[in-house]
């Protein structure tokens, strides 16, 4: 494992202050704080969790760079009414396969306010994947496999994405409540939220995160295998 010792306790405080002072002037004056409390620790976290992920998901991408596993702190405000220049959360993505990161299934770590979240899956299907998911769902064997995975995750306390569509898509005749339910989804993901734990600031956060990712891995494997 790497020498990652946990996130600094200044991290949530910095994000909270940024939310109250979301201006270029405020951020520019604290650029070094951002790098020390957010960016550099996040890079180390990506490396450490990447090593843990590869114990059960060898093909994972864990790249400690902005626009790879790390998201830009700058917001794209071109088409938004909210012109705040910076994001006030921390998002870290580990994706599997050679495809584009936002079009690939993977594992997600998120901090915002006083909450931490871990997640897995593909939040929104790219258009070609949407059709393939529906067809795969209707395959009795593959659909039943997914149903068992989802039931196990729910039993373990994980939340799931929610229905997006209101009507069953044309050309599909579901024969079970599970098929009827998931034909209305536009993505497939699981997640769990927690109040920010003390272990965020210790090396234990790597194993904590890795353990949750491993528990959600059956969903990841199903998506990668079938979609």
N, C-alpha and C positions, 0 to 999 in steps of 0.2 A: 504494500500500500504506500501511498505518498505520505508526505508529512503534513497533510491538512489537519489543522487543529480545531476546526469549527469556525463559524462566522463570527466576526467581532460584534460585541453588544451594541456598538454604534450603528450597525446596519439598519435595524428597524427605526431607530431614532432619526437617521438621515432621511429615510424614505418618508417618514411622517413630517419632517420639516420641509421636505421638498413639496409635499402635497399642499402645505400652507404657504409656500413661497415659490410657486411654480413660474419662475421668470428666468430669462437668459442671464440677467445680471446676477441674481442670487446664485444660480448654479455655477456660473463662470468663476465666481469668487471662491467657490468650494470644490473646484475640479479635483484638487488633490484629495479631498475627503472622499469624493465619489470613487476615485481609483483605489484608495486605501480600504474603505469600508464595504464597497459593493463590487467593483469590477475585479480586482485582483483576487479576493477571496472566492468569488464565483468561478474564476478560472481554475483555481486549485480544487474547488469542489467538483467541477466537471471531470477533472482528471481522476480524482479519487472514486467518485461514483461510477465513472466509466469502467474502472478496473473491477468494481463489484458487479456491474452489469454483465461484463464479459464472462463471468463464471456460469451464467445460465443463458446468455444471449450474445454469442460470439460475434454476430454481425452488426452490433450496435455502433452507431456513430456518436462519439463523445469528443467533440472538437472545441477546445477552450478559446474560441474566437467569437467576436461580434459577427452577427449574421450567420453563425453556425449554431453551436449549442447556446450561445448567449444572444439575447435579443438586444437591439439598440435601445438606449435610454431615450433617444429622441422620438417624439411622436410624429407621424405623418398627418399633418393638419390640412392638407390641400383640400380635402372633401369633407371636412368635419366642421361643425359649428363651434366645437370646443377647440380653441386655438392655444390651449396650454402646451408649451413646447416639450414637456418631458413626461414620461411615464412615471408613475409613483408606485410601481410594483416591481418585483424581481421575478422574471420568468426564465427557466432553463429547460432546454429540450434535448432529449437523446432520441434519435430516430434510427430506424433500421432499414437497410437496403441502399441501393444506388440512386434512388429517386430524389426529387427535391424534398427538402426537410418538411415543408408545410403540406406536402401531398403524401407523406409517408407516415405509417403508424409508428408510435414510439412512446416514450415515457416523459412525464412532465413534472417539474418542481416549481412551485409558485409561492411567493410571499406577498401579502398585501394587507395593510392595516395590522390587526393583531391576529391574523390567521395565516396558517401554512397549509398548502394543499399538495398532494401527490396524485398523479393521474396517469392513465395509460390508454392508448388506442388512437383513433383517428376522429377528431372532433367533428369535422365536416368532410364528407366524401368528395373528392374531385368527380366531375360528371361521369367519366368512364367507369369509375369504381362504383358509383351509385347503382348503375344497372347491374353490374356484376354481383354486388352485394344482394340485391333482390333475387336474382336468379339462384345464387348460392343458398340463400335463406330458404328457398322453396325446395331445395334438395333435402329429402327426408333425413338422410344420414348426417349431412353437414349442418343442417338446421338444428337437429337434435343435439349435436355436439355443442353448438353455440348456446343452446338453451341451458344445458347442464353447466356450462362455464358461467353464464350469467346468474343462474340460481345460486351457485357456490359463492360468487362475489357478493351478491346481495346478502346471503347468509352470514358472510364475514363482515358486513357493515359498510360495504362500498356503495356509493351512489352511482347512478348511471345517467347517461344523456337522456334527454326528453324528446317526446314526439314533436316532429316539425310539420308534417303534412296532416291534413284533415281527412283526406279520402284515400282509399286504397288505389294505387296506381293502375291504370288501364292495362289489361292483359294478365293480371295476376288474380288467382282464386285461392286465397288462403284457406286451409283446412283445420287450423288450430288457432287458439287465442294468441299464442306466441307469434305465429306468422302474421296475424292481423295487427298485432302491436308493432312489430319491428318493420313492417312494410311502410310504416309512417315515419320512420327515423331517417335522418339525412346524415348520420354519423354513428359511430360506435365507440363508446369510451366509458371508462370507469374512473372514479375518483374518491378521495377521502380528505376531509378538512379537519384541522385541529387548531386549537389556540396555540400560538407559538410556544413550543416547549423549551425548557432550559437546555435540552441537549442540542438545540440549534447552535449553541455557542461552544460545543465540544466536539471532539472527533467522532462521538457516537452518532452524530447526525448522518454520517455516511452509511453505517450499517442499518440505521432506522429507515432511511430512504430506500436503500437497496433491498431490504426485507419486504417492504410494501411493493416495490416494483416486481419482485419475484413472485409475490402472491397474485399480482395482476397479470403475470406473464402468460398464463393460458389464453387470455384474451388476445394478447399481442401475437402469440404464435398462430392462433386461428386466423387473425386478419392477414398476417404475412403469408400464411400457407394458402389461403383460399382467395384472397383479393389482390 
